[in-house]
Amino acid sequence: MSDAVNSATANYDVIVIGGGPAGLSAATELKRLGVPRVAVFEREPIAGGIPRHCGHPPFGMREFTRILTGPQYAKRMVKVALDAGVELLTSTSVVEAKPGGRLIITSNNGLEEKTARRIVIATGVRETPRAARLISGTRPLGVINTGALQSMIYLKNQKPFERPVIVGTELVSFSAIQTCRHAKIRPVAMIEQSDRVTARWPTAEFARLVGIPVHLKTRLLEIKGGERTSAVVIEDHNGVKRTIDCDGVILTGQFTPEASLARSGHLTVDPASGGPVVDQFGRCSDPAYFATGNLLRPVETAGWSWNEGRKIGRWIADDLAGKLSRQGPELQIVTSDNIIRFAVPQRIQLPYGIAGMQDLQLRFSKSAKGTLVALSDEKVIYKKRMSVHPERRFLIPLHKIVGNRESGHIELRFDEMVK
């Protein structure tokens, strides 16, 4: 496919949609590599992404070799991007992504079309709201997700409750605990449907260390209350129900990519990951578009997203210089069971070389022990025994499964060990 927008007519060489860690890092790297016209479009009045709301450390060790709070980290990223010459347009929303690098945006100037030779989508993720979690009961005040909690406390100096229940045990759930402690809020319980805490040790021990009971193999059945939350009903794995008095509920995690631009437009979306289908360079089904950060898969840390954005910036600079192949066969990566949630990237541009992503990123739907198997033409080409858990990153070297293959697809399955 040839460029629909050429360098002579484009408003920019590259437009980055999203001013979080991945987007700012990609834009900064592009400028460092000499790409002249690079802009970041950020819908919020202030750039920096989710870390702006996280008033606690640790951020910045990978990027700036020092420990920062979230707001400090966000300000540092913005400053580095601006110092590099990135044009930052805040309060600017992209409402439509058209083929070939054409965007319809809305800002204080009204509705406009902006064009670029390449577009980077770095719109991140969002937590699953109450409606999608199918929680019964009344709809009182005091039921919020982690992002809303952090925004209220760190940005608006509001205290939404005193004694909430935290739902979930992902890394963000423990960020919610830190936010509560900052505001002198005392959570009364933390509940998790699985038989183990999702976050890695030692984070998993933090709730107990600060005196918050953790209820495993337990689900939230009902939220009670009139104008405000007064209690929740929970149920354990034996079907035993109990009521916990509280004045709020924090619904944490269960992230989904903020992929509305891709879903409503022309880009192919992976139903498994929820993000755009990409090749090993982060390139989407329209080669004028790239994707990076947590939009690709939920969910990674700010540091991981920053590093990934920097790599995408390098590959786009190569693409603008004509160094990335666009024609030729592709290798499709497919999954064939319910234990493997998704794999990223979903396609490999051939011939495969040393450039681009070096690892296949996998996520799993449950804790299990078994063997990951990769097949090509129904022949086993790779096997690895693994112990897997939900919301954990697992990396498989791409060269071990791609090899010298010239086309076709690779099927991944997980053979669970029989207990």
Secondary structure per residue as TSV (DSSP state, phi and psi in degrees):
chain	resnum	aa	ss	phi	psi
A	1	M	-	360.0	130.9
A	2	S	-	-85.1	161.4
A	3	D	-	-63.0	127.6
A	4	A	S	-76.9	-26.8
A	5	V	S	-118.5	120.2
A	6	N	-	-97.8	171.2
A	7	S	T	-65.1	-27.0
A	8	A	T	-74.1	-32.0
A	9	T	T	-103.6	-14.3
A	10	A	-	-71.3	144.3
A	11	N	S	-67.1	-34.6
A	12	Y	E	-140.0	161.8
A	13	D	E	-75.5	-45.7
A	14	V	E	-139.3	133.3
A	15	I	E	-112.6	129.5
A	16	V	E	-104.8	125.0
A	17	I	E	-97.3	108.2
A	18	G	-	117.4	120.3
A	19	G	-	-105.5	41.1
A	20	G	S	-93.7	-166.6
A	21	P	H	-56.2	-45.7
A	22	A	H	-66.9	-45.1
A	23	G	H	-66.8	-45.7
A	24	L	H	-65.9	-37.8
A	25	S	H	-65.5	-43.7
A	26	A	H	-61.2	-45.4
A	27	A	H	-63.7	-42.7
A	28	T	H	-63.2	-43.0
A	29	E	H	-65.1	-39.5
A	30	L	H	-59.7	-44.5
A	31	K	H	-65.6	-39.7
A	32	R	H	-60.8	-32.1
A	33	L	T	-88.0	5.8
A	34	G	T	92.8	12.4
A	35	V	-	-74.2	122.5
A	36	P	S	-68.3	-52.0
A	37	R	-	-113.6	99.2
A	38	V	E	-124.9	128.6
A	39	A	E	-129.6	148.7
A	40	V	E	-114.1	126.6
A	41	F	E	-101.9	118.2
A	42	E	-	-122.3	127.2
A	43	R	S	-74.2	-25.5
A	44	E	S	-80.6	160.1
A	45	P	S	-65.8	-24.2
A	46	I	S	-128.7	133.4
A	47	A	-	-81.2	167.1
A	48	G	S	133.2	-18.3
A	49	G	-	73.0	-159.3
A	50	I	G	-57.6	-35.9
A	51	P	G	-56.4	-23.4
A	52	R	G	-56.3	-30.2
A	53	H	G	-88.9	-12.9
A	54	C	-	-97.1	94.3
A	55	G	-	-78.1	13.2
A	56	H	S	-119.0	157.9
A	57	P	S	-81.7	175.4
A	58	P	-	-105.4	128.4
A	59	F	B	-126.9	153.7
A	60	G	-	94.1	-3.2
A	61	M	H	-64.1	-43.2
A	62	R	H	-69.6	-39.7
A	63	E	H	-86.8	-42.5
A	64	F	H	-123.4	6.0
A	65	T	S	52.8	34.8
A	66	R	S	-152.4	155.6
A	67	I	-	-87.6	124.3
A	68	L	B	-127.1	156.9
A	69	T	-	-76.4	167.8
A	70	G	H	-57.0	-50.6
A	71	P	H	-61.3	-38.9
A	72	Q	H	-62.2	-42.7
A	73	Y	H	-62.8	-45.6
A	74	A	H	-61.1	-45.4
A	75	K	H	-62.8	-38.5
A	76	R	H	-65.4	-43.6
A	77	M	H	-61.9	-43.0
A	78	V	H	-63.1	-44.2
A	79	K	H	-62.2	-43.7
A	80	V	H	-61.4	-41.8
A	81	A	H	-64.7	-46.1
A	82	L	H	-65.1	-39.7
A	83	D	H	-64.1	-29.1
A	84	A	H	-77.7	-12.9
A	85	G	T	103.1	11.5
A	86	V	-	-70.1	136.3
A	87	E	E	-88.4	119.6
A	88	L	E	-108.9	117.5
A	89	L	E	-113.4	106.7
A	90	T	-	-91.8	171.8
A	91	S	S	50.8	38.2
A	92	T	-	-126.6	115.0
A	93	S	E	-109.3	136.8
A	94	V	E	-91.5	121.1
A	95	V	E	-101.5	-17.6
A	96	E	E	-156.1	136.1
A	97	A	E	-109.8	114.8
A	98	K	E	-99.1	160.8
A	99	P	T	-57.2	144.9
A	100	G	T	80.6	8.7
A	101	G	T	97.4	30.8
A	102	R	E	-111.6	128.6
A	103	L	E	-121.1	140.4
A	104	I	E	-101.0	121.6
A	105	I	E	-122.5	158.8
A	106	T	E	-129.0	137.0
A	107	S	E	-152.7	-165.2
A	108	N	T	-63.6	-17.5
A	109	N	T	-87.7	1.0
A	110	G	E	93.1	-154.7
A	111	L	E	-90.8	128.7
A	112	E	E	-140.8	162.2
A	113	E	E	-107.5	132.6
A	114	K	E	-124.9	145.1
A	115	T	E	-126.6	153.1
A	116	A	E	-151.6	155.3
A	117	R	E	-67.3	-33.8
A	118	R	E	-138.7	147.1
A	119	I	E	-121.4	133.8
A	120	V	E	-110.9	122.9
A	121	I	E	-98.0	118.2
A	122	A	-	-136.6	56.7
A	123	T	-	-90.2	0.2
A	124	G	-	73.4	-149.9
A	125	V	E	-133.5	171.5
A	126	R	E	-141.4	152.9
A	127	E	E	-77.2	148.2
A	128	T	-	-68.0	126.3
A	129	P	-	-77.0	173.7
A	130	R	H	-59.3	-42.8
A	131	A	H	-57.8	-38.3
A	132	A	H	-78.7	-11.7
A	133	R	H	-91.1	-6.6
A	134	L	T	57.6	48.0
A	135	I	-	-93.8	127.5
A	136	S	E	-83.8	177.9
A	137	G	E	110.0	-171.3
A	138	T	-	-79.0	176.4
A	139	R	-	-120.9	67.6
A	140	P	-	-80.8	170.8
A	141	L	B	-68.1	155.0
A	142	G	-	101.0	9.2
A	143	V	E	-109.1	107.4
A	144	I	E	-139.9	165.5
A	145	N	E	-96.1	178.0
A	146	T	H	-64.5	-41.3
A	147	G	H	-59.0	-44.3
A	148	A	H	-65.8	-39.5
A	149	L	H	-59.0	-48.8
A	150	Q	H	-67.1	-37.5
A	151	S	I	-63.0	-43.6
A	152	M	I	-64.2	-41.8
A	153	I	I	-81.1	-47.8
A	154	Y	I	-85.9	-31.8
A	155	L	I	-100.1	-31.5
A	156	K	S	-113.0	-4.5
A	157	N	-	56.3	40.1
A	158	Q	-	-109.9	149.4
A	159	K	-	-118.3	102.8
A	160	P	-	-75.4	-20.4
A	161	F	-	-166.3	177.1
A	162	E	S	-115.2	-35.6
A	163	R	S	-136.6	72.9
A	164	P	E	-86.5	166.8
A	165	V	E	-104.5	135.1
A	166	I	E	-100.7	127.5
A	167	V	E	-104.1	117.3
A	168	G	-	110.2	156.8
A	169	T	-	-135.4	30.3
A	170	E	S	-74.3	174.9
A	171	L	H	-57.1	-38.7
A	172	V	H	-65.1	-25.8
A	173	S	H	-64.8	-36.0
A	174	F	H	-78.6	-26.2
A	175	S	H	-63.2	-38.0
A	176	A	H	-62.1	-38.1
A	177	I	H	-62.3	-45.1
A	178	Q	H	-61.3	-39.2
A	179	T	H	-64.9	-41.6
A	180	C	H	-62.1	-43.5
A	181	R	H	-63.8	-35.9
A	182	H	H	-60.3	-36.7
A	183	A	T	-96.0	9.1
A	184	K	T	59.1	36.3
A	185	I	-	-93.5	137.4
A	186	R	-	-115.8	96.0
A	187	P	-	-60.0	141.3
A	188	V	-	-96.9	-14.6
A	189	A	E	-168.4	157.5
A	190	M	E	-130.8	129.2
A	191	I	E	-121.7	146.2
A	192	E	-	-144.9	129.0
A	193	Q	S	-70.3	-29.6
A	194	S	S	-76.4	173.8
A	195	D	S	-90.6	6.2
A	196	R	S	-149.4	156.9
A	197	V	-	-67.7	136.3
A	198	T	S	-71.3	-42.8
A	199	A	S	-65.2	154.1
A	200	R	-	-73.2	156.9
A	201	W	T	-70.2	141.5
A	202	P	T	-92.8	0.3
A	203	T	G	-55.0	-36.1
A	204	A	G	-59.6	-24.0
A	205	E	G	-87.3	-8.1
A	206	F	H	-62.0	-41.8
A	207	A	H	-59.0	-46.2
A	208	R	H	-65.6	-37.7
A	209	L	H	-63.3	-30.9
A	210	V	T	-99.2	11.9
A	211	G	T	85.2	23.1
A	212	I	-	-100.7	117.8
A	213	P	-	-62.7	135.7
A	214	V	E	-110.3	121.0
A	215	H	E	-106.8	106.3
A	216	L	-	-88.1	162.9
A	217	K	S	50.1	43.4
A	218	T	E	-135.6	138.8
A	219	R	E	-124.3	154.3
A	220	L	E	-84.4	119.0
A	221	L	E	-93.0	-42.6
A	222	E	E	-153.5	144.3
A	223	I	E	-109.5	129.3
A	224	K	E	-112.2	155.0
A	225	G	E	148.4	161.6
A	226	G	S	-95.8	-102.3
A	227	E	S	-71.2	-36.4
A	228	R	B	-122.9	159.6
A	229	T	E	-63.8	135.8
A	230	S	E	-121.2	-22.3
A	231	A	E	-171.1	164.8
A	232	V	E	-129.6	153.1
A	233	V	E	-109.0	126.4
A	234	I	E	-118.6	160.3
A	235	E	E	-137.1	130.2
A	236	D	E	-89.4	-178.3
A	237	H	T	-68.4	-15.6
A	238	N	T	-91.1	1.7
A	239	G	S	85.0	7.4
A	240	V	-	-80.7	126.6
A	241	K	E	-102.8	147.8
A	242	R	E	-149.3	156.5
A	243	T	E	-107.2	134.4
A	244	I	E	-116.5	121.7
A	245	D	E	-71.1	134.0
A	246	C	-	-161.7	168.5
A	247	D	S	-120.6	14.9
A	248	G	E	-171.3	163.7
A	249	V	E	-135.6	129.0
A	250	I	E	-107.2	111.6
A	251	L	E	-90.8	108.9
A	252	T	-	-108.4	151.6
A	253	G	-	69.2	-148.4
A	254	Q	-	51.1	54.4
A	255	F	E	-71.8	147.1
A	256	T	E	-130.9	142.9
A	257	P	E	-61.3	141.6
A	258	E	-	-83.1	76.6
A	259	A	-	-108.5	27.9
A	260	S	H	-62.1	-35.0
A	261	L	H	-62.0	-41.9
A	262	A	H	-71.3	-43.7
A	263	R	H	-65.7	-37.3
A	264	S	T	-87.4	-4.5
A	265	G	S	-113.2	-141.5
A	266	H	S	-105.7	-1.3
A	267	L	S	-82.4	143.7
A	268	T	-	-75.2	131.7
A	269	V	B	-111.9	137.4
A	270	D	-	-82.4	115.7
A	271	P	T	-64.6	-20.8
A	272	A	T	-78.0	-51.0
A	273	S	T	-82.2	-27.1
A	274	G	S	86.2	-5.9
A	275	G	S	-106.4	178.3
A	276	P	B	-65.3	148.1
A	277	V	-	-72.5	130.1
A	278	V	-	-133.1	160.3
A	279	D	-	-94.9	-170.1
A	280	Q	T	-68.3	-8.9
A	281	F	T	-100.4	4.4
A	282	G	-	78.3	13.6
A	283	R	B	-84.4	134.0
A	284	C	-	-84.6	-175.6
A	285	S	S	-64.6	-28.5
A	286	D	S	-95.7	114.7
A	287	P	T	-65.5	-7.3
A	288	A	T	-77.9	-11.2
A	289	Y	E	-114.9	139.4
A	290	F	E	-124.9	159.5
A	291	A	E	-135.6	147.6
A	292	T	-	-153.6	168.9
A	293	G	G	75.4	-157.2
A	294	N	G	-70.2	-10.5
A	295	L	G	-58.5	-29.8
A	296	L	S	-72.6	-33.6
A	297	R	S	-171.7	135.7
A	298	P	S	-87.1	136.0
A	299	V	-	-143.7	149.5
A	300	E	-	-119.8	169.3
A	301	T	-	-74.3	166.3
A	302	A	H	-61.0	-39.3
A	303	G	H	-64.4	-41.7
A	304	W	H	-63.6	-45.1
A	305	S	H	-62.8	-40.9
A	306	W	H	-59.0	-47.4
A	307	N	H	-65.2	-38.9
A	308	E	H	-66.2	-40.2
A	309	G	H	-62.1	-39.0
A	310	R	H	-62.2	-41.6
A	311	K	H	-64.4	-42.9
A	312	I	H	-59.8	-40.2
A	313	G	H	-57.0	-42.7
A	314	R	H	-63.7	-43.7
A	315	W	H	-68.8	-33.9
A	316	I	H	-69.0	-39.3
A	317	A	H	-59.7	-41.3
A	318	D	H	-63.0	-40.6
A	319	D	H	-64.3	-43.1
A	320	L	H	-63.4	-28.5
A	321	A	T	-87.2	4.0
A	322	G	T	78.5	21.2
A	323	K	-	-96.1	-7.1
A	324	L	S	-103.3	134.4
A	325	S	-	-71.6	139.9
A	326	R	-	-118.2	-25.0
A	327	Q	S	-98.4	166.7
A	328	G	S	106.8	177.7
A	329	P	-	-73.5	159.9
A	330	E	E	-126.4	154.7
A	331	L	E	-109.9	123.6
A	332	Q	E	-91.3	137.5
A	333	I	E	-105.3	120.3
A	334	V	E	-126.8	150.7
A	335	T	E	-112.2	149.9
A	336	S	-	-129.2	17.8
A	337	D	S	-146.7	172.9
A	338	N	S	-87.7	-9.6
A	339	I	S	-77.0	-39.1
A	340	I	E	-81.5	114.6
A	341	R	E	-71.4	-47.9
A	342	F	E	-166.9	167.5
A	343	A	E	-133.1	140.3
A	344	V	E	-134.4	129.4
A	345	P	S	-76.8	162.3
A	346	Q	S	-93.1	-12.9
A	347	R	E	-145.6	151.3
A	348	I	E	-121.8	122.1
A	349	Q	E	-75.1	126.0
A	350	L	S	-100.4	152.9
A	351	P	S	-74.0	145.7
A	352	Y	-	-78.4	134.3
A	353	G	-	-132.9	-158.7
A	354	I	S	-84.9	-11.3
A	355	A	S	-83.4	159.7
A	356	G	S	86.5	-172.4
A	357	M	-	-60.0	135.7
A	358	Q	-	-96.3	-12.2
A	359	D	E	-129.8	148.3
A	360	L	E	-88.2	125.4
A	361	Q	E	-95.3	126.6
A	362	L	E	-119.2	147.8
A	363	R	E	-128.4	149.7
A	364	F	E	-122.2	154.8
A	365	S	S	-89.3	-16.2
A	366	K	S	-155.7	167.4
A	367	S	-	-76.2	131.4
A	368	A	E	-162.0	157.6
A	369	K	E	-116.8	141.4
A	370	G	E	171.1	-153.6
A	371	T	E	-127.7	125.2
A	372	L	E	-80.5	128.8
A	373	V	E	-124.3	132.1
A	374	A	E	-112.7	132.0
A	375	L	E	-124.6	145.0
A	376	S	E	-135.6	125.3
A	377	D	T	53.7	39.7
A	378	E	T	66.3	12.3
A	379	K	E	-107.3	137.0
A	380	V	E	-71.4	123.7
A	381	I	E	-114.0	-10.5
A	382	Y	E	-162.3	138.8
A	383	K	E	-141.9	142.1
A	384	K	E	-152.3	127.9
A	385	R	E	-76.6	135.4
A	386	M	E	-144.9	152.3
A	387	S	E	-112.6	117.1
A	388	V	E	-118.1	157.1
A	389	H	-	-143.9	155.1
A	390	P	B	-63.0	150.4
A	391	E	T	58.9	22.8
A	392	R	-	-108.9	142.8
A	393	R	-	-83.4	129.1
A	394	F	E	-124.4	128.5
A	395	L	E	-113.9	130.1
A	396	I	E	-118.2	121.9
A	397	P	E	-55.9	123.6
A	398	L	H	-62.3	-35.3
A	399	H	H	-63.6	-23.2
A	400	K	H	-75.1	-23.3
A	401	I	H	-109.6	-22.7
A	402	V	H	-85.2	-47.0
A	403	G	T	56.2	-132.7
A	404	N	T	-106.3	23.0
A	405	R	-	-65.1	145.1
A	406	E	-	-105.9	-13.0
A	407	S	S	-176.5	-173.5
A	408	G	S	94.8	-148.0
A	409	H	E	-146.2	159.4
A	410	I	E	-117.0	127.9
A	411	E	E	-101.8	132.3
A	412	L	E	-110.9	135.6
A	413	R	E	-142.1	159.8
A	414	F	E	-120.3	114.3
A	415	D	E	-88.9	102.7
A	416	E	E	-73.2	138.6
A	417	M	-	-70.4	132.8
A	418	V	-	-76.7	126.1
A	419	K	-	-76.1	360.0
